[in-house]
């Protein structure tokens, strides 16, 4: 997916969704990618977060390092 859709999402595309101050969050483009993968594979939030922690294909799709710990399943995209 990353190879075919590279450049589809950029963090700047989501800039208006996030406050400018406070603790830095996960990349909005990565969150969008995991949401698409979650939908396509029919995964729960917990399953998607586990896949990001453990699966090389998810890490590759999200442009993460192999030793990246991922994120907690309760992380949400701001509405």
N, C-alpha and C positions, 0 to 999 in steps of 0.2 A: 504494500500500500504506500509506504513512504517513497519508494522509488518512482512509482507512477504519479503520485500526487504531491511531490515535493514542491513546496511553495504555495500549497493550497491555503494553509493557515500560517499566519505570523503573529507573534505576540502583540504587535502594534494594532492588529485588527480588533483586539479585545480591550484596548486601553481604556475605553470609556466605561467598561464594566467594573473596573478596579479603582479603589482609592489611591491617591498618589503618596499617601503616608502610611505608616504602619509596617508590620512585618512582611518581608517579601514572601510571595506565595509560589506555588508551582506554576510553571509556564502555562499560560492559557492555551497555547497551541497544543501542548502535550495533553492537557485536559480534554480538548476537543477531539484529539486523536483517540484517546482511550474511550471516550463516550461512543464514538463510531464503532470501535472494535467491540465494546460491550454490547451494543445494540445488535451488530451483525452476528455475534456468537451467542446471544441470549444469556449473558452473564448477569448475575446479581452484582451489586456494588462491591460486596465482599470478595466475590470471585474475580472480578476485574482487578481489584487492588492486589489480590494474591498473584494473578497472572503477571502484573507489572513487576512484582517482586521476584518472580521465579522463572518466567518464560523469556527466552532469548528473543523470540520473534516479536513479543510485545516491546521489549527494550529497544530492539532495532527500529521498529515502526515509530517509536517515540523519540528516537535519537538520544537514548540514554546510555550511559556507560554500563558495562556489565555488573559492576559492583555498586551501582546506584540502589539504595534501599527501597525505592518506590515511595508510596504514600499510604496513608490510612484510608480505609474504606469509607469513612464518614466525610471525607473531603467533598465539597460540592462546588459546582460552578455558580457564581453569583447570578441571581435573577434580576 
